[in-house]
Amino acid sequence: MNKQFESIIKQISSVLIGKEPQVRLALTCLFARGHLLIEDLPGIGKTTMAKVLAKCLGLDFQRIQFTSDMLPGDILGVSIFDQNAATFHFHPGPIFTQVLLADEINRATPKTQSALLEAMEEQQVTTEGETRALKQPFFVIATQNPLEHAGTFPLPDSQLDRFLMRIKLGYPNRAAEKRILIGEGAQTVLDAMGTCTMHDAVFDIQAKISQVSASDKFIDYLQDIIHFTRTSALFHVGLSPRAGLALQQASRSWAHLQGRDYMIPEDLQEVMPWVVGHRLRTRTEGLEIPQSRLMEIFSQVPVPL
């Protein structure tokens, strides 16, 4: 295992008790230069995860609480006229940070949700005819309430596709919840927690991940997976080339997490449910396929020898 990753995971898990698998996936997503969508009930620890990731990695953090009356300018920023200087000055919005928590993103209208598209894809924001670069690294963690909750707007496929992974935190197990109940609050532990790595180290890790190699057999297996989704009667629409690149990049990051500079099929299998779960629909009902079922489905694709 990569010792640097393990040190970061241990420190974060001291605050997010019982969530080590989700912490591993979140770090895999961040170091793969992707964005993370967390769908779960309120009070599970989604906001805490975003805060602790930012603090542990020494990154700037901003939080946006999405509401139905929010406008794109509330996210991107606006120009305000200065009477003394007789000119407009741009006031940056909260998106100009490194770790952005888009809290309850599906409570905002599709128009407001779309304000994040350019930032997530191109690491820049265009407002009033001027393009402004965002801080690096730029990582969006969006939380989403279950769609059956009142006052939610489903994320369009174009928005969902910008998220490298979607995960759920879930309830803690009994032992973990007991530690939470008898221990200090998460905020107290977070305030006392130090920085485990500076943001310059994040760039180094991302650079190393980009050098993780893929063999011809691995690429063949990845293409077999993609082709299967496009031809199987189970899926309404198959995986796009962008989804294939997302799978490859997430596999690279996971391989580096395991301390390897090359990918194997098991890396792809580990990240696949979290990368493709929000991109696939059933052909008949057009519903999302439970992540617990995805690996059963993909077990039909043989692993190259």
C-alpha positions in Angstrom: 0.0 0.0 0.0 1.1 3.6 -0.6 2.3 4.9 2.8 1.5 8.5 1.9 -2.1 7.6 1.2 -2.4 5.4 4.3 -1.2 8.3 6.5 -3.8 10.6 5.0 -6.6 8.0 5.3 -5.7 7.4 8.9 -5.9 11.0 9.8 -9.2 11.6 8.0 -10.7 8.5 9.5 -10.0 9.8 13.0 -12.8 12.4 12.3 -15.0 10.3 9.9 -15.3 7.3 12.0 -16.3 4.1 10.3 -16.1 5.6 6.8 -12.7 4.4 5.6 -13.9 2.8 2.3 -15.6 6.1 1.3 -12.5 8.1 2.3 -10.4 5.9 0.0 -12.9 6.5 -2.9 -13.0 10.3 -2.2 -9.2 10.5 -2.3 -9.0 8.4 -5.4 -11.4 10.8 -7.0 -9.6 13.9 -5.9 -6.1 12.7 -7.0 -7.6 11.6 -10.3 -8.5 15.2 -10.9 -12.2 14.4 -10.8 -15.2 15.6 -8.9 -17.3 13.7 -6.4 -21.1 13.4 -5.9 -22.4 12.2 -2.5 -26.0 11.1 -2.4 -27.4 10.4 1.0 -29.7 11.5 3.8 -29.0 14.7 5.8 -26.9 14.3 9.0 -24.7 11.4 7.7 -21.5 13.4 7.5 -21.3 14.7 3.9 -20.3 18.2 4.9 -17.8 16.9 7.5 -16.1 14.8 4.8 -15.6 17.9 2.6 -14.2 20.0 5.4 -11.8 17.3 6.7 -10.5 16.5 3.2 -9.7 20.2 2.6 -8.0 20.7 6.0 -6.0 17.5 5.8 -4.6 18.4 2.4 -4.0 22.1 3.1 -6.5 23.3 0.5 -8.8 26.4 0.5 -12.4 25.5 1.3 -15.7 27.2 0.5 -19.3 25.9 1.0 -22.4 26.9 -1.0 -25.8 26.0 0.3 -28.0 25.5 -2.8 -31.6 26.7 -2.7 -34.4 27.0 -5.2 -34.0 30.8 -5.5 -30.2 30.8 -6.0 -28.9 32.4 -9.2 -25.7 31.6 -11.2 -24.2 34.9 -10.1 -24.4 33.7 -6.5 -21.8 31.0 -7.4 -19.6 32.7 -10.0 -19.6 36.2 -8.8 -20.8 39.6 -10.1 -19.5 43.0 -11.2 -20.5 45.9 -9.0 -20.2 49.5 -10.1 -17.8 51.6 -8.1 -19.0 55.2 -8.2 -15.7 56.7 -7.0 -13.7 55.0 -9.8 -16.6 55.1 -12.3 -15.9 51.5 -13.3 -17.2 48.0 -12.6 -15.2 45.7 -10.3 -15.6 41.9 -10.3 -16.3 40.4 -7.0 -15.4 36.6 -7.2 -18.0 34.1 -6.0 -17.3 31.2 -3.7 -16.4 29.0 -6.7 -12.9 30.6 -6.6 -11.5 28.1 -4.2 -9.8 24.7 -4.3 -12.3 22.5 -2.5 -15.9 23.6 -3.2 -18.8 21.9 -1.3 -22.0 22.3 -3.3 -24.4 21.4 -0.6 -27.7 19.9 -1.6 -27.0 20.8 -5.3 -30.3 19.3 -6.5 -32.3 21.9 -4.5 -31.3 24.5 -7.1 -32.9 24.9 -10.5 -31.2 23.4 -13.6 -30.1 26.9 -14.7 -28.2 27.4 -11.5 -26.8 23.9 -11.5 -25.4 24.5 -15.0 -23.2 27.4 -13.6 -20.8 24.7 -12.5 -20.4 22.9 -15.8 -17.6 25.0 -17.3 -15.8 25.1 -14.0 -15.8 21.4 -13.5 -14.8 20.5 -17.1 -12.3 23.3 -18.0 -11.2 24.6 -14.6 -12.3 28.1 -15.5 -15.2 30.5 -15.3 -16.5 32.8 -18.0 -18.7 35.7 -16.8 -19.6 38.9 -18.6 -17.4 38.0 -21.6 -14.2 37.4 -19.5 -12.6 34.1 -18.7 -11.0 33.6 -15.3 -8.9 30.6 -14.3 -9.8 28.8 -11.1 -7.3 27.9 -8.3 -5.6 24.6 -8.6 -6.3 21.9 -7.7 -10.0 22.5 -8.1 -12.2 19.8 -6.6 -16.0 19.9 -6.3 -17.8 17.8 -3.7 -21.5 18.0 -4.3 -24.1 16.5 -2.0 -27.5 15.4 -3.3 -30.7 14.6 -1.4 -32.6 11.5 -2.4 -34.9 12.5 -5.3 -38.0 11.4 -3.4 -37.4 14.3 -1.0 -39.6 17.4 -1.6 -38.1 20.4 -3.4 -35.5 18.6 -5.4 -34.6 19.0 -9.1 -33.0 15.9 -10.8 -29.5 16.5 -12.1 -29.4 16.3 -15.9 -27.2 13.7 -17.5 -24.8 16.4 -18.7 -24.3 17.5 -15.1 -24.0 14.0 -13.7 -21.4 13.1 -16.3 -19.1 15.8 -14.9 -18.7 13.8 -11.7 -16.0 11.2 -11.8 -17.6 9.2 -9.0 -20.8 9.0 -7.0 -20.8 7.4 -3.6 -23.0 7.0 -0.5 -21.8 7.3 3.0 -24.6 5.4 4.7 -25.2 4.9 8.4 -22.2 4.0 10.6 -22.1 0.5 12.0 -23.0 0.1 15.7 -19.4 0.1 17.0 -18.5 3.3 15.0 -21.7 5.0 16.1 -20.9 4.2 19.7 -17.5 5.9 19.3 -19.3 8.9 17.9 -21.8 9.1 20.7 -19.3 8.8 23.6 -16.5 10.8 21.9 -16.0 14.5 21.1 -18.0 16.1 18.3 -16.6 16.0 14.8 -16.1 19.7 14.7 -14.0 19.6 17.9 -11.8 16.9 16.4 -11.6 18.7 13.1 -10.5 22.0 14.8 -7.7 20.1 16.6 -6.6 18.2 13.5 -3.4 19.4 11.7 -2.5 19.4 8.0 -1.3 16.0 6.9 0.1 17.3 3.5 0.4 20.6 1.8 -1.3 21.4 -1.4 2.0 21.2 -3.3 2.1 17.5 -2.5 -1.4 17.1 -4.1 0.2 18.2 -7.4 3.0 15.7 -7.0 0.6 12.9 -6.4 -1.6 13.9 -9.4 1.5 13.9 -11.6 2.6 10.5 -10.4 -0.9 9.1 -11.1 -0.8 10.4 -14.7 2.3 8.2 -15.2 0.6 5.0 -14.1 0.8 2.7 -17.2 -1.9 0.7 -18.8 -1.1 -2.6 -20.6 -2.7 -3.6 -23.9 -4.7 -6.3 -22.0 -6.0 -3.7 -19.5 -7.1 -1.5 -22.4 -8.8 -4.5 -24.1 -10.7 -5.2 -20.8 -11.8 -1.6 -20.5 -13.0 -1.6 -24.1 -14.9 -4.9 -23.5 -16.7 -3.3 -20.6 -17.6 -0.2 -22.6 -18.7 -2.3 -25.6 -20.8 -4.5 -23.3 -22.8 -1.5 -22.0 -23.5 -0.4 -25.6 -24.8 -3.8 -26.8 -26.4 -5.3 -23.8 -30.2 -5.3 -23.6 -29.9 -4.3 -20.0 -28.8 -0.7 -20.6 -30.7 2.2 -22.2 -27.6 4.0 -23.3 -24.0 2.7 -23.2 -21.0 4.4 -21.7 -19.5 7.3 -23.7 -15.9 7.8 -24.6 -15.7 10.3 -21.8 -17.0 7.7 -19.3 -14.3 5.3 -20.6 -11.6 7.9 -19.9 -13.1 8.4 -16.4 -12.9 4.7 -15.7 -9.3 4.7 -16.8 -8.3 7.7 -14.8 -10.0 6.4 -11.6 -8.3 3.0 -12.1 -4.9 4.8 -12.4 -5.6 6.6 -9.1 -6.6 3.4 -7.4 -3.6 1.6 -8.6 -1.3 4.3 -7.2 -3.2 4.1 -3.9 -2.2 0.4 -3.9 1.4 1.4 -4.4 1.7 0.3 -8.1 2.7 2.2 -11.2 0.7 0.0 -13.5 -3.0 -1.0 -13.7 -4.6 -4.4 -13.4 -8.2 -5.5 -14.0 -8.9 -5.5 -10.3 -8.3 -1.8 -10.1 -11.0 -1.3 -12.7 -13.4 -3.6 -10.8 -12.8 -1.7 -7.6 -13.8 1.7 -9.0 -16.3 0.7 -11.6 -19.6 0.7 -9.6 -18.8 4.2 -8.3 -17.8 5.6 -11.8 -20.6 4.1 -13.9 -23.5 3.9 -11.5 -24.8 7.4 -12.2 -24.2 7.0 -16.0 -26.2 3.9 -16.7 -30.0 3.4 -16.9 -32.1 0.3 -17.5 -33.5 -0.1 -21.0 -37.0 -0.9 -19.9 -37.8 1.5 -17.0 -35.0 4.0 -17.6 -34.1 3.7 -13.9 -30.6 3.8 -12.4 -29.1 0.4 -11.7 -28.3 -0.3 -8.0 -24.5 -0.3 -7.4 -24.9 -3.7 -5.7 -26.1 -5.1 -9.0 -23.5 -3.6 -11.3 -20.7 -6.0 -10.5 -23.0 -8.9 -11.0 -23.8 -7.6 -14.4 -20.2 -6.9 -15.4 -19.1 -10.3 -14.2 -20.4 -11.4 -17.6 -17.4 -9.7 -19.2 -14.4 -12.1 -19.1 -11.1 -10.8 -17.8 -8.3 -11.1 -20.4 -5.7 -13.8 -19.5 
